Amino acid sequence: MNSRQRRGVILLILSVLCALGAFAGVLSVISDVKSKVGPEVTAYRLKSDVPPYTALNTGQFEKIKMPERWLSDNAVTDLGDIEGKIAVTTLQKGSLLQSDMIVDQPALQPGQQEVAIMIDAATGVAGKITPGSTVNVYATFDGEREGDPAQSKIIVTNAKVLDVGRLTPLKPDENDRGRRSTDAVPITFALSTIDAQRITYAESFAQRVRLALVAPGSDTTVPDSQRTYELAKDK
């Protein structure tokens, strides 16, 4: 082997060693990045805005992968956790789902049934009634006969709100005699059979149906003698 060939072999060996060194460097960098980032886990991101108090479903979220160390401790990593849950507040598109954004949807108790009625937007507690709220339901009626005084009645006490729907335009009804506003909100209650009958009767025949929000822990027991009010008897 002449000198020229020896130099070629030496250069070839040096090239191989440099390539191996570069490859080792790349592996070292990759290993360092992995050690800093850590393993990836599943998380869920909102596809679009979700209004408050809306029941959640899997179609509202997209699955993503991200480093576990970048997730907060309360991040939701299993969509099974949203079953039977509702949004606490407006969930913004692109936000990562976290457990403090959701709560259990109020459930029926034994002996109760779901009843939904339309409440005029002007006569409800605007924006303050949410799923889980407790309300008293008031209704005003004309006198039974001409000349009889109008009455205000407490129809139901301690009614549990299960769901609050979206504001809905109402179509004019000639039988309503102008008693309703142009917009209403469907509100679903958990009620006993007799209270369900009372509240649906009031929705159909009362001049107005109003909701009174009850403060948590309040004693809202109302004696029968105080459930009906007439202006003429208020002295």
VEXMAR-329296 format. One line per 8 residues: their letters; for each residue x, y, z of C-alpha. Coordinates in pm, 1 decimal, m for minus. Layout:
a	X:Y:Z ~ ...;
This chain:
mnsrqrrg	0.0:0.0:0.0 ~ 152.3:327.6:m108.5 ~ 137.5:655.4:87.6 ~ m152.9:788.4:m113.5 ~ m363.8:481.2:m32.4 ~ m269.4:500.9:333.9 ~ m383.7:863.7:346.9 ~ m715.0:763.0:185.8;
villilsv	m773.2:490.3:441.2 ~ m688.6:725.0:725.5 ~ m928.5:989.5:592.8 ~ m1200.0:727.3:551.3 ~ m1152.1:609.7:910.1 ~ m1159.4:969.7:1034.4 ~ m1482.1:1032.4:840.7 ~ m1644.7:726.7:994.7;
lcalgafa	m1534.7:832.1:1342.2 ~ m1671.8:1185.1:1286.7 ~ m2001.6:1043.6:1163.6 ~ m2024.6:818.5:1467.9 ~ m1945.0:1113.3:1692.2 ~ m2213.9:1325.9:1528.0 ~ m2467.3:1043.9:1558.4 ~ m2380.9:1000.2:1924.9;
gvlsvisd	m2427.4:1374.9:1972.8 ~ m2771.9:1367.2:1812.4 ~ m2875.0:1074.2:2032.7 ~ m2748.6:1263.7:2335.9 ~ m2955.1:1570.7:2243.9 ~ m3266.5:1359.8:2184.0 ~ m3217.2:1182.2:2513.2 ~ m3170.4:1514.0:2691.4;
vkskvgpe	m3489.7:1656.3:2537.8 ~ m3687.3:1347.9:2634.7 ~ m3555.5:1365.6:2988.6 ~ m3666.4:1730.8:3013.0 ~ m4006.6:1689.2:2845.1 ~ m4099.8:1353.3:2990.3 ~ m4361.0:1100.1:2870.9 ~ m4667.2:1210.9:2675.5;
vtayrlks	m5022.7:1161.4:2798.1 ~ m5371.6:1208.4:2659.7 ~ m5560.8:1533.7:2714.6 ~ m5880.4:1681.7:2569.2 ~ m5932.1:2020.1:2405.6 ~ m6259.1:2203.9:2336.6 ~ m6360.7:2203.7:1968.8 ~ m6589.8:2502.7:2017.9;
dvppytal	m6735.5:2719.6:2294.5 ~ m6968.2:2539.6:2535.1 ~ m7228.9:2753.0:2716.1 ~ m7252.9:2728.8:3095.7 ~ m7476.3:2460.2:3249.6 ~ m7473.3:2260.8:2924.9 ~ m7461.0:1881.1:2948.2 ~ m7127.0:1755.8:2816.1;
ntgqfeki	m7069.2:1489.3:2549.9 ~ m6762.3:1342.0:2382.0 ~ m6829.8:1520.4:2051.8 ~ m6741.2:1853.6:2209.4 ~ m6375.6:1757.1:2257.7 ~ m6075.3:1650.2:2053.6 ~ m5804.8:1415.6:2176.8 ~ m5448.6:1547.8:2188.2;
kmperwls	m5110.4:1428.9:2317.1 ~ m4885.2:1645.5:2529.7 ~ m4605.3:1604.2:2786.0 ~ m4737.0:1488.0:3120.0 ~ m4527.8:1744.5:3307.2 ~ m4709.2:2028.5:3126.1 ~ m5053.9:1917.1:3239.7 ~ m5209.3:2052.8:3557.4;
dnavtdlg	m5304.9:1806.6:3827.6 ~ m5676.7:1858.9:3758.4 ~ m5656.8:1803.1:3380.7 ~ m5909.5:1548.8:3250.4 ~ m5730.7:1260.7:3075.9 ~ m6029.6:1025.0:3045.3 ~ m6350.3:1136.8:2869.9 ~ m6542.2:891.2:3084.1;
diegkiav	m6509.3:1154.0:3357.6 ~ m6757.9:1385.7:3179.8 ~ m7047.3:1140.9:3196.5 ~ m7337.3:1305.4:3377.5 ~ m7150.2:1636.3:3403.6 ~ m7236.2:1992.7:3302.7 ~ m7017.5:2296.8:3238.1 ~ m6974.5:2528.4:3537.0;
ttlqkgsl	m6915.3:2831.4:3317.5 ~ m6853.2:2906.3:2949.0 ~ m6586.0:2668.3:2818.6 ~ m6373.5:2843.1:2558.1 ~ m6272.5:2683.4:2228.0 ~ m5914.7:2551.4:2243.8 ~ m5909.0:2524.9:2624.1 ~ m5788.9:2206.0:2787.4;
lqsdmivd	m6062.1:2033.4:2986.1 ~ m6005.5:2039.2:3361.3 ~ m6206.4:1887.9:3642.4 ~ m6283.2:2225.5:3802.2 ~ m6468.4:2329.1:3483.9 ~ m6740.6:2067.9:3533.1 ~ m6983.3:1951.9:3802.2 ~ m7234.9:1672.2:3842.8;
qpalqpgq	m7567.3:1727.7:3674.7 ~ m7846.0:1746.7:3933.8 ~ m8027.1:1413.6:3951.8 ~ m8380.4:1305.6:4032.3 ~ m8459.1:1167.8:4376.0 ~ m8694.9:871.9:4430.3 ~ m9055.0:981.9:4378.9 ~ m8960.7:1281.1:4163.5;
qevaimid	m9011.0:1344.6:3793.7 ~ m8872.1:1591.7:3542.4 ~ m9107.7:1868.5:3436.6 ~ m9007.7:2145.3:3195.1 ~ m9203.2:2469.6:3151.8 ~ m9139.0:2792.1:2966.0 ~ m9066.8:3087.2:3192.6 ~ m9090.9:3439.0:3052.7;
aatgvagk	m8746.9:3597.7:3037.9 ~ m8889.0:3907.8:3206.4 ~ m9032.0:3720.0:3505.4 ~ m8751.8:3481.7:3594.3 ~ m8441.8:3564.7:3794.9 ~ m8239.4:3665.7:3490.9 ~ m7904.3:3487.7:3470.9 ~ m7908.9:3377.8:3835.6;
itpgstvn	m8104.4:3054.0:3815.0 ~ m7876.3:2763.3:3728.4 ~ m7895.8:2383.5:3751.4 ~ m7897.5:2295.3:4119.1 ~ m8076.9:2615.0:4224.9 ~ m8378.1:2600.9:4454.6 ~ m8672.8:2826.5:4374.5 ~ m9024.8:2906.3:4486.7;
vyatfdge	m9280.6:2933.5:4206.6 ~ m9536.5:3214.1:4217.6 ~ m9836.6:3254.8:3989.5 ~ m10095.2:3531.4:3950.4 ~ m10453.8:3451.1:3853.7 ~ m10758.7:3654.7:3759.4 ~ m11060.2:3626.9:3989.5 ~ m11276.3:3321.9:3926.8;
regdpaqs	m11578.6:3540.0:3850.1 ~ m11612.3:3891.7:3720.0 ~ m11550.0:4133.8:4001.2 ~ m11349.3:3884.8:4207.9 ~ m11003.2:4011.9:4306.7 ~ m10692.3:3886.1:4133.4 ~ m10471.9:3660.2:4343.8 ~ m10105.0:3576.9:4375.4;
kiivtnak	m10032.4:3220.9:4486.7 ~ m9723.5:3031.0:4589.1 ~ m9769.6:2725.1:4372.2 ~ m9456.7:2526.5:4464.7 ~ m9188.3:2573.8:4727.7 ~ m8832.3:2443.5:4716.8 ~ m8847.3:2336.1:4353.2 ~ m8511.5:2193.2:4241.7;
vldvgrlt	m8386.4:2318.1:3904.1 ~ m8232.9:2045.1:3688.6 ~ m8163.8:2236.9:3370.2 ~ m8188.0:2585.0:3221.6 ~ m8233.3:2598.9:2845.5 ~ m8159.5:2863.6:2586.6 ~ m8355.9:3182.5:2542.3 ~ m8634.0:3101.8:2294.8;
plkpdend	m8860.6:3343.0:2100.7 ~ m9227.2:3277.5:2165.8 ~ m9490.3:3283.7:1893.2 ~ m9790.8:3504.2:1968.4 ~ m10092.7:3311.2:2094.9 ~ m10435.5:3470.1:2086.7 ~ m10525.8:3278.1:2402.0 ~ m10238.3:3432.4:2595.1;
rgrrstda	m10413.0:3770.6:2605.1 ~ m10076.4:3941.7:2597.4 ~ m9964.4:3794.9:2928.1 ~ m9636.9:3657.8:2793.9 ~ m9325.8:3834.3:2677.9 ~ m9166.2:3763.5:2340.5 ~ m8884.8:3551.2:2487.3 ~ m8885.5:3261.8:2731.1;
vpitfals	m8646.1:3011.9:2883.0 ~ m8728.7:2641.0:2924.8 ~ m8656.3:2538.2:3282.0 ~ m8663.1:2176.4:3396.1 ~ m8758.4:2095.5:3755.0 ~ m8742.7:1786.0:3974.3 ~ m9087.5:1768.0:4133.5 ~ m9328.0:1536.6:4308.3;
tidaqrit	m9639.5:1436.9:4116.1 ~ m9864.8:1692.7:4285.9 ~ m9612.4:1975.8:4244.4 ~ m9569.4:1881.8:3878.0 ~ m9945.6:1916.4:3836.0 ~ m9947.3:2251.9:4012.4 ~ m9667.6:2399.7:3805.9 ~ m9806.1:2283.0:3471.8;
yaesfaqr	m10149.8:2417.1:3566.5 ~ m9992.8:2753.7:3648.8 ~ m9804.1:2762.3:3319.4 ~ m10127.5:2698.9:3129.7 ~ m10373.8:2920.2:3314.6 ~ m10189.2:3180.8:3520.7 ~ m10146.8:3536.2:3403.3 ~ m9782.0:3522.9:3505.4;
vrlalvap	m9546.6:3264.5:3650.0 ~ m9249.2:3394.9:3843.6 ~ m8953.1:3224.2:4006.5 ~ m8804.8:3337.1:4336.3 ~ m8448.3:3218.8:4397.3 ~ m8406.6:3067.8:4743.3 ~ m8083.7:3130.8:4931.2 ~ m7895.9:2811.2:5027.0;
gsdttvpd	m7988.7:2696.1:5376.4 ~ m8299.5:2914.9:5397.6 ~ m8617.0:2794.2:5567.8 ~ m8879.1:2833.0:5295.7 ~ m9168.2:2660.8:5471.6 ~ m9484.4:2857.6:5391.8 ~ m9806.2:2790.8:5588.1 ~ m10113.8:2725.3:5374.3;
sqrtyela	m10273.3:3040.6:5512.7 ~ m9993.3:3250.3:5360.5 ~ m9981.5:3091.9:5016.5 ~ m10252.8:3315.5:4866.6 ~ m10229.5:3692.9:4851.8 ~ m10498.3:3950.8:4769.3 ~ m10427.6:4321.9:4770.9 ~ m10753.8:4400.5:4946.9;
kdk	m10657.9:4180.2:5242.5 ~ m10313.3:4339.4:5285.2 ~ m10368.7:4570.6:5582.1;
